[in-house]
Amino acid sequence: MAESDDLSALEWLGRLGPKLLARRRQVDYWRRYYDGDHDLPAGPSQHKEAFRRFQRLARTNLCRLAVESMVHRMQVIGYRDASARSATDNPVWGLWQQAKLDARQLGIWRRALSVSAAYVTVGVDPRDAQRPRVTIEGPETVIVETDPADPSRRLAALRLWHDPILKRWMATLYLPGERHHWRTRAEDRRSSPRRLSFKPDAWEARQESGRSLPEVPVVPFLNGDEGEEPAAEFDAGIDVQNRHNLTLLNRLTADRYAAFRQNALLNFTPEEDEVTGLPVAPFNPGADQIWTIPPGEAGDPEPRLVSLPQTDTSTMLRAVEADMRAFAAVTLTPVYYLPGDMVNLSADAVMALDAGHTAKIRQASARFGEGVEEVLALMAEVAGLDRDLSSSEVVWARPENFNPAQVADYATKLRGAGYPLPVVAERIGDSPQQIAQLRTEMAADALRTAMAAPRPTAPAPTPGRGGAEPAES
């Protein structure tokens, strides 16, 4: 089993740095496709500029839709602390909210799904030693080395970035309990690290090494199964995206140059302008104009006016729609996210179209959920919380799109079957915090009802049955 101290700090820098740069080209490729900067299809050389103009004018970025359709439905809404003494005893979730991760978590899922990986680093806030500081970065700047025998065990992590003010490359290496900081000796104005050297003499310490958490505090969120290379969520649909762009550009070219009926004049030699030397049109087209063509020379063929039909682009439009459906099929993106003629869909139809997409989101949530639990454990360690979080778990919002009327009917039937109200609230997707508040309000209502109920009065004593004897006259 490999250990972090098998290599020195500088040896880890020389090992992780080239790995980070080697994958950056692929990461930049995925980033371009997510941003809509797709490779231009190869068209005729004489129309190269036209293709470039059309590419800027008409971009249907299906890759972004494949990512955003998942990000929209992935949200951590709570944390079940198995060591909590009560429903309201949840300081770990308070750390999550203190770090503003309710909103920032979307950046984790978006990076992981669009460029294959995201990394969350947990450190100590320099203004408060008991407050964790959380940073979120992508695979362009961070890489983690794991134990080949146990991928869940992190050996080292490297963060590499360019400082445009100092004009140097910076590096921070995280080892268990240690943190090392370097910068390049020579200035480098380029933000592209293609020729960056990782030899020991090319780097110098920018500050003293410091202490870190006992574990490497960089948690990876990889979009892929364990043991496989992570990839962007739309990677399987890039070929379809390129085919879609080519079809769209062909349609735009036809619209620009062949969508209108073209006229041609055969067997006619036009006059030339004496100043410019350019041919002069024999007539000016107009609604009130009559076209006349002078006869040719004796023996020459007779001038003839012909009309060319316009190009029918309907087949190209159908091909564009077919490409979008193919993209939806290979990426499991709901087709109603894509431009099309699907309108007035019933709730049952939406659920059927969502089946594969929902299953994919649940799989990604289960995979990323383990990383979230580890981030919370590191935050609790920084904050000094002495709690056993091994049995705790995060709670995700339900990814399905439910009709409110169906949810109400489902909840009513559960209550009719005897389920307690907190259990019903959990089944319909309320967060643990909302359920805890519901329990508190139910207890308060029960107490108010008990306090408002009239107290039973004691019965009047009956003579001869334990009561006072009647006085003698």
C-alpha positions in Angstrom: 0.0 0.0 0.0 1.4 3.4 -1.0 2.0 6.1 1.6 2.2 9.8 1.3 5.8 9.9 2.7 7.1 7.6 0.0 7.9 10.7 -1.9 9.3 14.0 -0.7 7.3 17.2 -1.2 9.3 18.3 -4.3 9.0 14.8 -5.7 5.2 15.0 -5.3 5.3 18.4 -7.1 7.2 16.8 -10.0 4.8 13.9 -10.1 1.4 15.8 -9.9 2.3 18.9 -11.9 2.8 17.1 -15.3 -0.3 15.1 -14.7 -2.3 18.2 -14.1 -1.0 19.8 -17.3 -1.4 16.6 -19.4 -5.2 16.5 -18.8 -5.7 20.3 -19.2 -6.0 20.0 -22.9 -9.0 17.6 -22.6 -10.5 19.7 -19.9 -10.2 22.9 -22.0 -11.9 20.9 -24.9 -14.8 20.0 -22.7 -15.0 23.6 -21.4 -15.2 25.0 -24.9 -18.1 22.6 -25.8 -19.9 23.5 -22.6 -19.5 27.2 -23.4 -20.8 26.7 -26.9 -17.4 27.2 -28.7 -17.7 24.1 -30.8 -15.3 23.0 -33.5 -16.4 24.4 -36.8 -17.4 21.8 -39.4 -15.2 21.5 -42.5 -17.0 23.2 -45.4 -16.0 24.2 -48.9 -12.9 26.4 -48.9 -14.6 29.2 -50.7 -17.3 29.3 -48.1 -15.0 29.1 -45.0 -15.7 32.6 -43.9 -19.4 32.2 -44.4 -19.3 29.1 -42.2 -17.5 31.1 -39.5 -20.1 33.9 -39.7 -23.0 31.5 -39.5 -21.4 29.6 -36.6 -21.4 32.9 -34.6 -24.9 33.6 -35.5 -26.5 30.2 -34.9 -25.3 28.1 -32.1 -27.6 25.5 -30.5 -25.6 24.5 -27.5 -26.9 21.1 -26.6 -23.9 20.3 -24.4 -24.9 22.9 -21.9 -28.4 21.7 -21.8 -27.2 18.2 -20.9 -25.4 19.6 -17.9 -27.9 22.2 -16.8 -30.8 19.7 -16.9 -29.0 17.8 -14.2 -27.7 20.7 -12.1 -31.3 22.1 -11.9 -32.4 19.1 -10.0 -29.4 18.4 -7.8 -29.5 20.1 -4.4 -28.5 19.0 -1.0 -31.3 20.2 1.4 -30.3 18.6 4.7 -28.0 16.5 6.8 -29.1 13.7 9.1 -26.7 13.6 12.1 -26.9 10.2 13.6 -25.2 11.4 16.8 -27.6 14.3 17.4 -29.4 14.3 20.7 -32.5 16.0 19.3 -34.0 17.0 15.9 -32.7 20.5 16.4 -29.2 19.5 17.4 -27.4 19.8 14.1 -24.3 22.0 14.3 -22.7 20.3 11.3 -25.5 21.6 9.0 -24.9 25.0 10.5 -21.3 24.9 9.2 -22.7 24.1 5.8 -24.9 27.1 5.8 -22.2 29.3 7.4 -20.0 28.5 4.4 -22.9 29.5 2.1 -22.9 26.1 0.4 -26.6 26.2 -0.1 -26.0 28.3 -3.1 -22.3 27.5 -3.8 -23.0 23.7 -4.1 -24.3 24.3 -7.7 -20.8 25.3 -8.7 -19.6 21.9 -7.6 -22.1 19.9 -9.6 -21.7 22.2 -12.7 -17.9 21.8 -12.7 -18.0 18.1 -12.2 -20.6 17.5 -14.9 -19.2 19.9 -17.5 -15.4 19.3 -17.2 -15.4 15.8 -15.5 -14.3 16.8 -12.0 -14.6 19.4 -9.2 -12.5 19.7 -6.0 -13.5 21.1 -2.6 -10.7 22.2 -0.3 -11.4 22.7 3.4 -9.1 24.9 5.3 -9.0 27.2 8.3 -10.3 30.8 8.0 -7.3 33.0 8.9 -9.7 35.4 10.7 -11.2 32.6 12.9 -9.3 29.4 13.8 -12.6 27.7 14.6 -14.3 28.5 11.3 -13.7 26.4 8.2 -13.0 28.0 4.9 -14.2 26.1 1.8 -13.0 26.7 -1.8 -14.3 25.1 -5.0 -12.1 24.6 -8.0 -12.0 22.6 -11.2 -9.5 20.2 -12.8 -7.7 23.0 -14.5 -6.0 24.0 -11.3 -6.3 21.0 -8.8 -5.3 17.3 -9.0 -5.5 14.6 -6.3 -3.4 11.4 -6.1 -5.1 8.4 -4.5 -3.8 5.1 -3.3 -3.8 2.5 -6.1 -4.9 -0.1 -3.7 -7.7 2.0 -2.1 -9.0 4.8 -4.3 -10.9 6.3 -1.4 -7.6 7.1 0.4 -6.0 10.4 -0.7 -2.2 10.6 -0.7 -1.5 14.1 -1.9 -3.2 17.0 -3.7 -1.7 19.8 -5.8 -3.1 23.3 -6.6 -1.4 25.1 -9.4 -2.3 28.6 -10.6 -0.8 31.7 -12.3 -0.5 35.0 -10.5 -0.9 37.8 -13.1 0.4 40.5 -10.6 3.6 38.7 -9.6 3.9 37.1 -13.0 4.8 33.8 -11.5 3.3 30.3 -11.2 2.2 29.3 -7.7 1.8 25.8 -6.3 0.4 24.5 -3.0 0.9 20.8 -2.1 -1.3 19.1 0.5 0.0 16.1 2.3 -1.5 14.5 5.5 -0.8 17.0 8.2 1.4 19.2 6.0 1.1 22.0 3.5 3.9 23.3 1.2 4.0 26.4 -0.9 6.2 27.3 -3.9 6.5 29.7 -6.8 8.6 29.7 -9.9 11.9 31.4 -9.7 11.6 33.2 -13.1 8.8 35.5 -14.1 6.3 34.1 -16.7 3.8 36.5 -18.2 1.9 33.6 -20.0 -1.1 32.0 -18.3 -0.7 28.9 -20.4 1.6 26.4 -18.7 2.7 24.5 -21.8 6.4 24.9 -21.1 6.3 25.0 -17.3 9.1 23.0 -15.8 8.8 21.0 -12.6 12.4 20.5 -11.9 13.4 21.3 -8.3 15.7 24.2 -9.3 12.8 25.9 -11.2 10.8 26.5 -7.9 11.4 28.3 -4.7 9.5 28.3 -1.4 7.2 31.3 -1.2 6.5 30.8 2.5 7.3 28.2 5.2 5.6 24.9 5.2 2.6 24.8 7.5 0.4 22.3 9.3 -2.7 20.9 7.8 -5.5 18.5 8.7 -4.5 14.9 9.4 -6.1 13.9 6.1 -5.5 15.5 2.7 -8.2 18.3 2.9 -9.0 18.2 -0.9 -12.1 16.2 -1.7 -12.6 15.2 -5.4 -16.0 15.0 -7.0 -15.4 12.9 -10.1 -18.0 12.3 -12.8 -17.4 8.7 -13.4 -17.4 5.3 -11.8 -14.6 4.2 -9.5 -11.6 3.0 -11.4 -12.6 4.8 -14.7 -11.4 8.1 -16.1 -13.9 10.8 -15.4 -15.6 12.5 -18.3 -17.9 15.4 -19.1 -21.6 14.4 -18.9 -22.1 15.3 -22.6 -18.9 13.5 -23.8 -21.0 10.7 -25.5 -22.9 13.3 -27.4 -20.1 15.4 -28.9 -20.2 13.6 -32.2 -23.9 14.3 -32.4 -23.3 17.9 -31.5 -20.8 18.3 -34.3 -23.2 16.6 -36.8 -25.9 18.9 -35.6 -23.7 22.0 -36.2 -22.8 20.8 -39.7 -26.5 20.3 -40.6 -27.4 23.6 -39.2 -24.7 25.5 -41.1 -25.7 23.8 -44.3 -29.2 24.9 -43.8 -28.1 28.5 -43.1 -25.9 28.4 -46.2 -28.8 27.3 -48.3 -31.0 30.0 -46.7 -28.5 32.6 -47.5 -27.5 31.7 -51.1 -30.2 29.4 -52.5 -33.5 30.0 -50.6 -34.7 32.4 -53.3 -35.4 31.7 -57.0 -32.3 32.7 -59.0 -32.3 34.0 -62.6 -29.6 33.4 -65.1 -29.0 34.9 -68.6 -27.4 32.5 -71.1 -25.7 33.3 -74.4 -25.3 37.0 -73.6 -22.1 39.1 -73.2 -22.7 42.2 -71.0 -21.2 45.6 -71.6 -18.3 46.8 -69.4 -18.3 50.0 -67.4 -15.6 52.3 -68.9 -14.5 53.6 -65.5 -14.5 50.5 -63.4 -14.2 47.8 -66.0 -17.0 45.8 -64.4 -19.8 44.2 -66.3 -23.1 46.3 -66.5 -26.3 44.5 -65.7 -28.5 44.4 -68.9 -31.6 45.4 -66.8 -32.8 46.5 -63.4 -35.3 44.2 -61.8 -38.5 45.8 -60.5 -42.2 45.4 -60.3 -42.8 48.2 -62.9 -39.9 47.2 -65.2 -40.0 45.4 -68.6 -36.9 43.4 -69.3 -35.6 43.6 -72.8 -32.5 41.8 -74.1 -30.7 43.0 -77.3 -30.3 40.3 -79.9 -26.9 38.7 -80.4 -24.7 38.8 -83.4 -25.6 36.9 -86.5 -24.8 33.3 -86.1 -24.6 33.5 -82.3 -27.1 31.5 -80.2 -30.1 33.4 -79.1 -29.9 34.9 -75.5 -32.1 32.9 -73.1 -33.4 33.7 -69.6 -33.6 30.8 -67.3 -34.8 30.5 -63.7 -33.3 28.2 -61.1 -35.5 26.7 -58.3 -34.8 27.6 -54.7 -33.4 24.9 -52.3 -35.9 23.1 -50.1 -34.6 23.4 -46.5 -37.4 21.4 -44.9 -35.4 18.2 -45.1 -32.5 19.9 -43.4 -34.8 21.1 -40.6 -36.0 17.6 -40.1 -32.4 16.4 -39.9 -31.7 19.1 -37.2 -34.6 17.8 -35.2 -33.4 14.2 -35.6 -29.9 15.2 -34.4 -31.4 16.8 -31.3 -33.4 13.6 -30.5 -30.3 11.5 -31.0 -28.4 13.8 -28.6 -31.2 13.4 -26.0 -31.0 9.6 -26.4 -27.3 9.2 -25.9 -27.1 11.7 -23.0 -30.4 10.8 -21.4 -31.5 14.4 -21.6 -35.3 14.9 -21.5 -36.4 15.8 -25.0 -38.7 18.6 -23.7 -35.5 20.5 -22.7 -34.5 20.7 -26.4 -36.1 22.9 -29.0 -39.0 21.1 -30.7 -42.7 20.8 -31.2 -43.5 19.0 -28.0 -46.3 21.0 -26.4 -49.2 20.3 -24.0 -47.5 17.2 -22.6 -49.5 15.4 -19.9 -48.0 14.7 -16.4 -47.8 11.0 -17.2 -45.9 11.7 -20.4 -43.4 14.0 -18.6 -42.8 11.3 -16.0 -42.2 8.7 -18.7 -39.7 11.0 -20.5 -38.0 11.7 -17.2 -37.4 8.1 -16.2 -33.9 7.7 -17.5 -32.9 11.2 -16.6 -34.1 10.8 -13.0 -32.2 7.6 -12.7 -29.1 9.3 -13.9 -29.5 12.1 -11.4 -30.0 9.7 -8.5 -26.8 7.8 -9.5 -24.8 11.1 -9.6 -26.3 12.2 -6.3 -25.3 8.9 -4.6 -21.8 9.3 -6.0 -21.4 12.9 -5.0 -23.1 12.4 -1.7 -20.1 10.5 -0.2 -17.9 13.5 -1.1 -20.3 15.9 0.6 -20.3 13.8 3.8 -16.5 13.9 3.8 -16.5 17.7 3.3 -18.8 18.1 6.2 -16.6 15.8 8.4 -13.6 17.9 7.5 -15.5 21.1 8.4 -16.6 19.6 11.7 -12.9 18.8 12.4 -11.8 22.3 11.8 -14.6 23.7 14.0 -13.7 21.3 16.8 -16.9 19.4 16.9 -16.4 16.1 18.7 -19.1 14.0 16.9 -19.2 10.6 15.3 -20.4 11.3 11.7 -19.7 7.8 10.3 -23.4 7.0 10.2 -24.7 10.4 9.1 -25.9 11.1 5.6 -26.9 14.1 3.4 -30.4 14.5 2.1 -31.0 15.5 -1.5 -34.1 17.2 -3.0 -36.2 14.8 -5.0 -35.3 15.1 -8.7 -38.7 14.3 -10.1 -41.1 16.9 -11.4 -44.3 16.3 -9.5 -47.7 17.9 -10.1 -48.8 19.6 -6.8 -52.2 18.0 -7.1 -50.6 14.6 -7.3 -48.4 15.3 -4.3 -51.4 16.4 -2.2 -53.3 13.3 -3.2 -50.3 11.1 -2.3 -50.0 12.8 1.1 -53.7 12.4 1.8 -53.6 8.7 1.0 -50.5 8.2 3.3 -52.3 10.0 6.1 -55.4 7.9 5.5 -53.2 4.7 5.8 -52.1 5.8 9.2 -48.6 7.3 8.5 -47.5 10.0 11.0 -47.4 13.5 9.6 -43.6 13.8 9.9 -43.2 10.6 7.9 -45.6 12.0 5.2 -43.6 15.2 5.1 -40.4 13.2 4.5 -42.0 11.1 1.7 -43.1 14.2 -0.2 -39.6 15.8 -0.1 -39.4 18.1 2.9 -36.0 18.7 4.3 -34.9 17.5 7.8 -35.0 21.1 9.0 -38.6 21.5 7.8 -39.5 18.2 9.4 -37.9 19.3 12.7 -39.8 22.5 12.6 -43.0 20.5 11.9 -42.4 18.3 15.0 -41.8 21.4 17.1 -45.0 23.1 15.9 -47.0 19.8 16.4 -45.7 19.6 20.0 -46.6 23.2 20.6 -50.1 22.7 19.3 -50.6 19.7 21.4 -49.4 21.6 24.5 -51.8 24.5 23.7 -54.7 22.2 23.2 -54.0 20.5 26.5 -53.7 23.8 28.3 -57.0 25.1 26.8 -59.1 22.0 27.6 -61.4 22.5 30.7 -60.2 20.6 33.7 -62.7 18.0 35.1 -64.3 19.1 38.5 -64.4 16.8 41.4 -67.9 15.3 42.2 -69.8 16.5 45.3 -69.4 14.2 48.3 -72.3 11.8 48.8 -73.6 11.4 52.4 -72.8 8.0 53.8 -70.1 7.3 51.2 -67.0 8.7 52.6 -68.5 12.2 53.0 -69.3 14.1 56.1 -72.2 12.9 58.3 -75.2 15.2 58.4 -75.4 17.3 61.6 -77.9 16.2 64.3 -80.7 18.6 65.0 
